[in-house]
Amino acid sequence: MLGISANADLRMKHKLQQVMKNRDDQYRLTGSILRDDAYWGGKKGDGKRGRGATGKMPFVAALSLSEEGHPLFIKFSQVQQFTLKEISAWSVKYVRPGSSVLTDGLGCFPGVAAADCTHDKVVTYVNGRYTNGDMFKWLNIVLGNVKNALRGTYHAMSDRHLPRYLAEFCYRFNRRFRLDAMVEQLASVALTTSPIPQRLLKLAEVRW
């Protein structure tokens, strides 16, 4: 429809995804927040499973809830690894002080204290079984939706572009209550964003 090459079309898409990421990176989650470790990809058939599977890319999955316990806003951010230092830095950047954060028992998640937030943990894996899963129901549903959407929409996706694809999903999800204004708002933000030539587009492929 645009009369441009496939490469130019893909480049335009990545520029719009970067605009979405830049915009949502300006906001911090607040209130009651669910947070978990999540993973994308990974090699199959090498005998390794779970968090240590070969080639899996870790990302933080966080979801803020309304007072009634309904989903409000999400933030997915790829990280190098789940360490106390990295989660502390992520929390300072993306969580407002005074928020209440609920996580599982992963050892790095107390790093949320760096953002002056309260932290409660629920151990979800005991004696080889998952339990207390209902407490993270909405977050698990959203995670399932984003993974199904990525696999179903993009039959081939470079792993190094994961942060942008996650940002695209988050941008649309966070504006689902005003679908009629989404395109107009995206166009407005894109017009006020500094140009992103190819060389900067490659440099912008960062985690968070």
Secondary structure as the mmCIF struct_conf table of DSSP 4:
data_model
#
loop_
_struct_conf.conf_type_id
_struct_conf.id
_struct_conf.beg_label_comp_id
_struct_conf.beg_label_asym_id
_struct_conf.beg_label_seq_id
_struct_conf.end_label_comp_id
_struct_conf.end_label_asym_id
_struct_conf.end_label_seq_id
HELX_RH_AL_P HELX_RH_AL_P1 ALA A 6 ASP A 24
TURN_TY1_P TURN_TY1_P1 ASP A 25 GLN A 26
STRN STRN1 LEU A 29 LEU A 29
BEND BEND1 GLY A 31 GLY A 31
STRN STRN2 SER A 32 TRP A 40
BEND BEND2 LYS A 44 GLY A 47
HELX_RH_3T_P HELX_RH_3T_P1 GLY A 50 GLY A 52
TURN_TY1_P TURN_TY1_P2 THR A 54 GLY A 55
HELX_LH_PP_P HELX_LH_PP_P1 LYS A 56 LYS A 56
STRN STRN3 MET A 57 LEU A 65
TURN_TY1_P TURN_TY1_P3 GLU A 67 GLU A 68
BEND BEND3 GLY A 69 GLY A 69
STRN STRN4 PRO A 71 GLN A 78
BEND BEND4 GLN A 80 GLN A 80
HELX_RH_AL_P HELX_RH_AL_P2 LEU A 84 TYR A 94
STRN STRN5 VAL A 95 VAL A 95
TURN_TY1_P TURN_TY1_P4 PRO A 97 GLY A 98
STRN STRN6 SER A 100 THR A 103
BEND BEND5 GLY A 105 GLY A 105
TURN_TY1_P TURN_TY1_P5 GLY A 107 CYS A 108
HELX_RH_3T_P HELX_RH_3T_P2 PHE A 109 ALA A 115
TURN_TY1_P TURN_TY1_P6 ASP A 116 ASP A 116
STRN STRN7 THR A 118 LYS A 121
STRN STRN8 TYR A 125 VAL A 126
TURN_TY1_P TURN_TY1_P7 ASN A 127 GLY A 128
STRN STRN9 ARG A 129 TYR A 130
HELX_RH_3T_P HELX_RH_3T_P3 GLY A 133 PHE A 136
HELX_RH_AL_P HELX_RH_AL_P3 LYS A 137 THR A 153
BEND BEND6 HIS A 155 ALA A 156
HELX_RH_3T_P HELX_RH_3T_P4 ASP A 159 HIS A 161
HELX_RH_AL_P HELX_RH_AL_P4 LEU A 162 ASN A 174
TURN_TY1_P TURN_TY1_P8 ARG A 175 ARG A 175
HELX_RH_3T_P HELX_RH_3T_P5 ARG A 176 ARG A 178
HELX_RH_AL_P HELX_RH_AL_P5 LEU A 179 LEU A 191
TURN_TY1_P TURN_TY1_P9 THR A 192 THR A 192
BEND BEND7 THR A 193 THR A 193
HELX_LH_PP_P HELX_LH_PP_P2 SER A 194 PRO A 195
HELX_RH_AL_P HELX_RH_AL_P6 GLN A 198 LEU A 203
TURN_TY1_P TURN_TY1_P10 ALA A 204 ALA A 204
#
